[in-house]
């Protein structure tokens, strides 16, 4: 284990640290070197939490800033981890990554008022265990998205306290960066991921990346957040193990003996891991609900569970769905009808005060969640697409009415909201 104090890591001046730097180049969230949770939080407009996570090492609510790895400062091209996803199926809708922006608008006079656009690539790899140690295998999918990266606030007037010119928040603390979330849309995928995957987050900086940009810019001040909290949803594989591609061989635990500038395992990260969230999809939530029902036995001798399983199996027919997050416009009404009928069949069991009733109630909640996801997504698209106002109003009314109805009737109202949203764009 080694400790480097190079300021290029993007940390703070060593004389200002209240605690020693970690053995890896992780920048503390605040100038005082505080690496615990930050209680004063920003208004995190993260709508990805409408579905359950299958792996979650992010923090909610989002702190003002987070411990992070600076790509430019550490000659990094890609950073990630190996995770084991929870549940029996893994039809992921999206992946959320927490970042930290250290870029200051006044340093870039030609920049936009809210931030700068920069492409970031997420790659999901199969896990190759053919040589014992898990390594990135074939790429399962790669998504590149141009995100708006926010500027961090302007420096505190007494900026001479640190070469990184920290900003002072309402909590009185000084921060070098501003935390924010990015979400990669994976809803178009129609396949289930394996139980374990390796993910990598990559972007270009002045000197590093798949296509180094060759000039300094605000992207050189972009960091990926790391978390020290135990993940929710599933376990992290190998505490202290991450996957890293850096051109500085000295930063690897083996000093670069295993290869430099290659995406490979690296140890010595103690309890740190990249802050990411694998968000389940509507299709995945429905598949999980069916999987739970298939494990239950109704000792009362009725056919309710069997009927509900058949209805949900029909609703999961791939021809009815466009990827993992949306139903096809021509078949959406059928999907809602199947969900509503299944919920109606399960309601009498869900009200029972026994273990079976509790399990079935959870499944019914999942059906409501799926219907809500589909309806809210359709309504959002109608609003963004400037759909017919009267139809949008009807969709909103149906969405509100669903909150006061029993499960079967609630799904019927959500189906109305979905249909009106569809008609609003015609």
C-alpha positions as CSV (number, residue, x, y, z in Angstrom):
1,X,0.0,0.0,0.0
2,X,1.3,3.4,-0.8
3,X,0.3,7.0,-0.3
4,X,0.8,9.6,-2.9
5,X,0.3,13.3,-2.1
6,X,0.6,14.7,-5.7
7,X,-1.7,17.7,-6.0
8,X,-2.4,16.6,-9.6
9,X,-4.7,14.0,-8.0
10,X,-7.2,16.8,-7.6
11,X,-7.1,16.6,-3.8
12,X,-6.6,19.5,-1.5
13,X,-3.4,21.0,-0.2
14,X,-1.9,18.6,2.3
15,X,-1.6,21.3,4.9
16,X,-5.3,21.7,4.9
17,X,-6.3,18.1,5.4
18,X,-7.9,17.1,8.7
19,X,-7.2,13.5,7.8
20,X,-4.5,11.8,5.7
21,X,-5.2,11.1,2.1
22,X,-6.4,7.6,1.4
23,X,-4.0,5.1,-0.2
24,X,-5.7,5.7,-3.6
25,X,-6.1,9.0,-5.4
26,X,-9.6,9.8,-4.1
27,X,-10.4,13.5,-3.6
28,X,-12.3,14.2,-0.3
29,X,-15.7,16.0,-0.8
30,X,-14.8,19.1,1.3
31,X,-11.7,21.2,1.9
32,X,-11.3,19.9,5.5
33,X,-10.7,16.4,4.2
34,X,-14.1,15.2,5.6
35,X,-14.9,11.9,3.9
36,X,-18.1,11.0,5.9
37,X,-21.7,11.7,4.7
38,X,-22.5,15.3,3.9
39,X,-25.8,16.1,5.6
40,X,-26.6,19.3,3.7
41,X,-28.0,18.1,0.4
42,X,-28.9,19.6,-2.9
43,X,-32.3,19.2,-4.5
44,X,-31.5,16.1,-6.4
45,X,-33.8,15.9,-9.4
46,X,-33.2,12.2,-10.0
47,X,-36.3,10.4,-11.3
48,X,-34.5,7.1,-11.8
49,X,-35.6,6.0,-8.3
50,X,-39.1,5.2,-9.4
51,X,-38.0,1.6,-9.9
52,X,-36.2,-0.7,-7.5
53,X,-32.4,-0.9,-7.7
54,X,-30.7,-4.2,-8.4
55,X,-27.4,-2.7,-7.2
56,X,-27.0,0.7,-5.5
57,X,-23.8,2.3,-4.1
58,X,-25.1,5.9,-4.6
59,X,-26.2,8.3,-1.8
60,X,-29.8,9.7,-1.5
61,X,-30.4,12.5,-1.0
62,X,-27.5,13.6,-3.1
63,X,-24.8,15.5,-1.0
64,X,-23.4,18.8,-2.1
65,X,-20.2,17.0,-3.0
66,X,-18.7,13.5,-2.8
67,X,-15.4,11.7,-2.6
68,X,-14.3,11.2,-6.2
69,X,-11.6,10.2,-8.8
70,X,-10.4,12.9,-11.2
71,X,-9.8,11.3,-14.6
72,X,-7.4,14.0,-16.0
73,X,-5.5,14.3,-12.8
74,X,-4.9,10.5,-12.6
75,X,-4.4,9.8,-16.3
76,X,-7.6,7.7,-16.2
77,X,-9.6,6.6,-19.3
78,X,-12.0,4.2,-17.7
79,X,-13.1,3.3,-14.2
80,X,-15.6,0.7,-12.9
81,X,-16.3,-2.3,-10.8
82,X,-17.6,-5.9,-10.8
83,X,-21.1,-6.2,-9.3
84,X,-23.6,-9.0,-8.6
85,X,-27.1,-8.0,-9.4
86,X,-30.0,-8.9,-7.1
87,X,-33.2,-10.7,-8.2
88,X,-33.8,-13.6,-10.6
89,X,-33.9,-11.5,-13.8
90,X,-32.0,-8.4,-14.8
91,X,-33.9,-6.4,-17.3
92,X,-32.2,-3.2,-16.5
93,X,-33.9,0.1,-17.6
94,X,-31.0,2.5,-16.8
95,X,-27.8,3.0,-14.9
96,X,-27.2,6.1,-12.8
97,X,-23.7,7.3,-12.1
98,X,-22.8,10.0,-9.5
99,X,-20.2,12.5,-10.7
100,X,-18.5,15.6,-9.3
101,X,-17.9,18.7,-11.4
102,X,-14.9,20.9,-10.5
103,X,-15.3,23.1,-13.5
104,X,-15.9,26.9,-12.9
105,X,-17.8,28.9,-15.5
106,X,-15.7,32.0,-15.2
107,X,-12.7,30.0,-16.3
108,X,-14.4,29.4,-19.7
109,X,-16.0,32.7,-20.9
110,X,-17.4,31.1,-24.0
111,X,-19.3,28.3,-22.0
112,X,-23.0,28.0,-21.7
113,X,-24.8,29.5,-18.7
114,X,-25.6,26.2,-17.0
115,X,-22.7,23.9,-18.0
116,X,-21.0,22.2,-20.8
117,X,-21.8,19.2,-22.9
118,X,-19.5,16.2,-22.9
119,X,-20.0,12.6,-24.2
120,X,-19.6,9.8,-21.6
121,X,-19.5,6.1,-22.4
122,X,-20.9,3.3,-20.3
123,X,-19.8,-0.2,-21.2
124,X,-21.2,-3.4,-19.6
125,X,-18.9,-6.4,-19.9
126,X,-19.4,-10.1,-19.4
127,X,-17.2,-11.5,-16.6
128,X,-14.4,-13.7,-17.8
129,X,-13.2,-16.2,-15.2
130,X,-11.3,-18.5,-17.5
131,X,-8.0,-17.5,-15.9
132,X,-9.2,-17.4,-12.3
133,X,-9.2,-13.7,-11.5
134,X,-12.4,-12.1,-13.0
135,X,-11.6,-10.0,-16.0
136,X,-13.6,-7.9,-18.4
137,X,-14.9,-10.2,-21.2
138,X,-17.0,-9.4,-24.2
139,X,-18.8,-6.1,-24.2
140,X,-22.5,-6.8,-23.6
141,X,-23.5,-3.3,-24.5
142,X,-22.0,0.2,-24.8
143,X,-23.9,3.4,-24.6
144,X,-22.4,6.9,-25.3
145,X,-24.5,9.9,-24.3
146,X,-23.7,13.6,-24.4
147,X,-24.6,15.0,-21.0
148,X,-24.9,18.6,-19.7
149,X,-22.2,18.8,-17.0
150,X,-23.1,21.6,-14.5
151,X,-20.6,24.2,-13.4
152,X,-19.7,24.2,-9.8
153,X,-20.3,27.5,-7.9
154,X,-17.8,30.3,-8.2
155,X,-14.9,30.3,-5.6
156,X,-15.0,31.6,-2.1
157,X,-13.6,35.2,-2.0
158,X,-10.7,33.9,0.2
159,X,-9.8,31.5,-2.6
160,X,-6.1,31.7,-1.8
161,X,-6.8,29.2,1.0
162,X,-6.4,26.4,-1.7
163,X,-5.1,26.2,-5.2
164,X,-8.4,24.5,-6.1
165,X,-10.4,27.7,-5.2
166,X,-13.2,26.0,-3.2
167,X,-16.7,27.4,-3.0
168,X,-18.6,27.9,0.3
169,X,-22.0,26.3,0.7
170,X,-24.9,27.3,2.9
171,X,-23.7,24.8,5.5
172,X,-20.6,26.9,5.9
173,X,-18.2,24.2,4.5
174,X,-15.9,24.7,1.6
175,X,-16.2,22.3,-1.4
176,X,-14.0,21.7,-4.4
177,X,-16.7,20.2,-6.6
178,X,-20.4,19.8,-7.0
179,X,-22.1,16.4,-7.0
180,X,-24.7,15.5,-9.6
181,X,-26.2,12.3,-11.2
182,X,-26.1,11.1,-14.8
183,X,-28.4,8.4,-16.0
184,X,-27.7,6.2,-19.0
185,X,-30.9,5.0,-20.7
186,X,-30.8,1.2,-21.3
187,X,-34.5,0.7,-21.8
188,X,-34.2,-0.2,-25.4
189,X,-32.4,-3.4,-24.4
190,X,-34.6,-6.4,-24.7
191,X,-32.3,-9.0,-23.1
192,X,-31.6,-9.8,-19.5
193,X,-28.1,-9.2,-18.1
194,X,-26.2,-12.0,-16.4
195,X,-26.1,-12.2,-12.6
196,X,-22.7,-10.5,-12.5
197,X,-21.3,-7.8,-14.8
198,X,-18.3,-5.5,-15.0
199,X,-19.1,-1.9,-15.8
200,X,-16.8,0.8,-17.0
201,X,-17.4,4.6,-17.3
202,X,-15.1,6.3,-19.8
203,X,-14.7,9.8,-21.3
204,X,-12.0,11.8,-23.1
205,X,-9.9,14.4,-21.5
206,X,-7.0,16.4,-22.8
207,X,-4.5,13.5,-22.8
208,X,-6.6,10.4,-22.1
209,X,-9.5,8.4,-23.4
210,X,-10.4,6.6,-26.6
211,X,-9.8,9.9,-28.5
212,X,-7.8,12.4,-26.4
213,X,-8.9,15.9,-27.1
214,X,-5.5,17.5,-27.2
215,X,-6.5,20.7,-25.6
216,X,-7.5,21.7,-22.0
217,X,-11.1,22.1,-21.2
218,X,-13.7,21.8,-18.5
219,X,-13.8,18.1,-19.0
220,X,-10.4,17.9,-17.3
221,X,-12.2,18.9,-14.1
222,X,-14.8,16.1,-14.3
223,X,-14.6,13.4,-11.6
224,X,-16.4,10.1,-11.0
225,X,-17.8,9.7,-7.4
226,X,-16.7,6.8,-5.2
227,X,-18.7,5.6,-2.2
228,X,-17.7,4.0,1.1
229,X,-21.2,2.9,2.1
230,X,-22.2,-0.8,1.7
231,X,-24.2,-1.2,-1.5
232,X,-28.0,-1.8,-1.5
233,X,-29.6,-4.6,-3.6
234,X,-26.6,-6.9,-3.8
235,X,-23.0,-7.3,-2.6
236,X,-19.9,-5.7,-4.1
237,X,-17.5,-8.3,-5.4
238,X,-14.2,-8.2,-3.5
239,X,-14.1,-5.2,-1.2
240,X,-11.1,-3.0,-2.2
241,X,-11.2,-4.3,-5.8
242,X,-12.1,-2.0,-8.7
243,X,-11.4,-2.0,-12.4
244,X,-9.3,0.8,-13.7
245,X,-7.6,2.0,-16.9
246,X,-4.8,4.6,-16.1
247,X,-1.7,5.5,-18.0
248,X,0.2,6.1,-14.8
249,X,1.4,2.6,-13.9
250,X,2.6,3.7,-10.4
251,X,-1.0,4.2,-9.4
252,X,-1.9,0.5,-9.8
253,X,-1.4,-1.6,-6.7
254,X,1.2,-3.7,-8.6
255,X,3.1,-0.6,-9.9
256,X,1.9,-1.4,-13.4
257,X,3.4,-4.9,-13.6
258,X,0.0,-6.3,-14.8
259,X,-0.2,-3.7,-17.7
260,X,-0.6,0.0,-18.0
261,X,-3.4,1.9,-19.7
262,X,-5.6,-1.3,-19.8
263,X,-8.9,-1.8,-18.1
264,X,-8.1,-4.4,-15.4
265,X,-8.6,-5.3,-11.7
266,X,-6.8,-3.1,-9.2
267,X,-6.7,-3.7,-5.4
268,X,-6.0,-1.5,-2.4
269,X,-9.2,0.6,-2.6
270,X,-10.1,-0.4,0.9
271,X,-13.9,0.2,1.1
272,X,-14.2,2.6,-1.9
273,X,-16.2,1.7,-5.0
274,X,-17.7,3.7,-7.9
275,X,-21.1,5.3,-7.0
276,X,-23.6,3.7,-9.4
277,X,-27.2,2.5,-9.4
278,X,-28.6,-0.3,-11.7
279,X,-32.3,0.6,-12.1
280,X,-34.8,-2.2,-12.7
281,X,-37.2,-1.7,-15.6
282,X,-41.0,-2.1,-15.9
283,X,-40.5,-5.4,-17.7
284,X,-38.0,-6.5,-15.1
285,X,-40.3,-5.6,-12.2
286,X,-43.1,-7.6,-13.8
287,X,-40.8,-10.6,-14.5
288,X,-39.7,-10.5,-10.8
289,X,-43.3,-10.4,-9.7
290,X,-44.1,-13.5,-11.8
291,X,-41.0,-15.2,-10.5
292,X,-42.1,-14.7,-6.9
293,X,-45.6,-15.9,-7.6
294,X,-44.3,-19.1,-9.2
295,X,-42.6,-19.9,-5.9
296,X,-45.9,-19.7,-3.9
297,X,-48.4,-22.5,-3.3
298,X,-52.0,-21.7,-2.5
299,X,-53.0,-24.3,0.1
300,X,-56.6,-23.2,0.0
301,X,-57.0,-25.2,-3.3
302,X,-58.1,-22.3,-5.4
303,X,-56.9,-21.4,-8.9
304,X,-56.3,-17.7,-8.2
305,X,-52.5,-18.0,-8.2
306,X,-52.4,-20.1,-11.3
307,X,-54.8,-17.7,-13.1
308,X,-52.6,-14.7,-12.1
309,X,-49.5,-16.5,-13.3
310,X,-51.0,-17.2,-16.7
311,X,-52.2,-13.5,-17.0
312,X,-48.7,-12.2,-16.1
313,X,-47.0,-14.7,-18.4
314,X,-49.2,-13.3,-21.3
315,X,-48.3,-9.7,-20.3
316,X,-44.6,-10.6,-20.6
317,X,-44.9,-11.7,-24.2
318,X,-42.0,-9.9,-25.9
319,X,-44.1,-9.0,-28.9
320,X,-46.1,-6.6,-26.6
321,X,-43.0,-4.7,-25.5
322,X,-40.6,-2.2,-27.0
323,X,-37.5,-3.0,-25.1
324,X,-37.6,-3.3,-21.3
325,X,-39.2,0.0,-20.4
326,X,-42.1,0.6,-22.8
327,X,-45.0,-1.3,-24.3
328,X,-45.8,-1.1,-28.0
329,X,-48.5,1.5,-28.8
330,X,-50.7,-1.2,-30.5
331,X,-50.5,-3.6,-27.6
332,X,-50.4,-1.3,-24.5
333,X,-54.1,-1.6,-23.8
334,X,-53.8,-5.4,-23.7
335,X,-50.9,-5.2,-21.3
336,X,-52.9,-2.9,-18.9
337,X,-56.0,-5.2,-19.2
338,X,-53.8,-8.2,-18.3
339,X,-52.2,-6.4,-15.3
340,X,-55.6,-5.2,-14.1
341,X,-57.2,-8.6,-14.3
342,X,-54.2,-10.2,-12.5
343,X,-54.4,-7.7,-9.7
344,X,-58.2,-8.3,-9.4
345,X,-57.6,-12.0,-9.1
346,X,-54.9,-11.6,-6.5
347,X,-56.6,-9.0,-4.3
348,X,-58.6,-11.5,-2.1
349,X,-55.4,-13.3,-1.3
350,X,-53.4,-10.1,-0.7
351,X,-55.8,-9.2,2.1
352,X,-55.2,-12.4,4.0
353,X,-53.3,-12.1,7.3
354,X,-50.8,-14.9,6.7
355,X,-47.4,-15.3,5.0
356,X,-49.0,-16.1,1.6
357,X,-51.1,-12.9,1.8
358,X,-48.0,-10.8,2.5
359,X,-46.1,-12.3,-0.4
360,X,-49.1,-11.8,-2.8
361,X,-49.5,-8.2,-1.5
362,X,-45.9,-7.5,-2.5
363,X,-46.6,-8.9,-6.0
364,X,-49.7,-6.7,-6.4
365,X,-47.6,-3.7,-5.4
366,X,-45.2,-4.6,-8.1
367,X,-48.1,-4.7,-10.7
368,X,-49.1,-1.2,-9.6
369,X,-45.6,0.0,-9.9
370,X,-45.3,-1.4,-13.4
371,X,-48.5,0.3,-14.5
372,X,-47.4,3.5,-12.9
373,X,-44.1,3.4,-14.6
374,X,-45.7,2.9,-18.0
375,X,-48.4,5.6,-17.5
376,X,-46.0,8.2,-16.1
377,X,-43.5,7.6,-18.9
378,X,-46.2,8.0,-21.5
379,X,-47.5,11.1,-19.9
380,X,-44.0,12.6,-19.7
381,X,-43.4,11.9,-23.4
382,X,-46.7,13.6,-24.2
383,X,-45.8,16.7,-22.3
384,X,-42.3,16.9,-23.7
385,X,-43.7,16.3,-27.2
386,X,-46.2,19.2,-26.8
387,X,-49.2,16.9,-27.1
388,X,-52.8,17.9,-27.2
389,X,-53.5,19.8,-23.9
390,X,-57.0,18.3,-23.4
391,X,-55.7,14.8,-23.7
392,X,-52.9,15.5,-21.4
393,X,-55.3,16.9,-18.8
394,X,-57.4,13.7,-19.0
395,X,-54.3,11.6,-18.6
396,X,-53.3,13.6,-15.5
397,X,-56.8,13.2,-14.0
398,X,-56.7,9.5,-14.5
399,X,-53.2,9.3,-12.9
400,X,-54.5,11.2,-9.9
401,X,-57.6,9.0,-9.6
402,X,-55.5,5.9,-9.5
403,X,-54.1,6.9,-6.1
404,X,-57.5,6.5,-4.5
405,X,-58.6,3.2,-6.1
406,X,-58.1,-0.4,-5.2
407,X,-55.4,-2.2,-7.2
408,X,-57.5,-3.5,-10.0
409,X,-59.3,-0.2,-10.5
410,X,-56.1,1.7,-10.0
411,X,-54.5,-0.1,-12.9
412,X,-57.5,0.6,-15.0
413,X,-57.1,4.3,-14.3
414,X,-53.4,4.1,-15.1
415,X,-54.3,2.4,-18.4
416,X,-56.6,5.3,-19.2
417,X,-53.7,7.7,-18.4
418,X,-51.5,5.8,-20.8
419,X,-54.1,5.7,-23.6
420,X,-54.8,9.5,-23.3
421,X,-51.1,10.2,-23.4
422,X,-50.8,8.1,-26.5
423,X,-53.7,9.9,-28.2
424,X,-52.3,13.3,-27.2
425,X,-49.4,12.8,-29.6
426,X,-51.5,11.7,-32.6
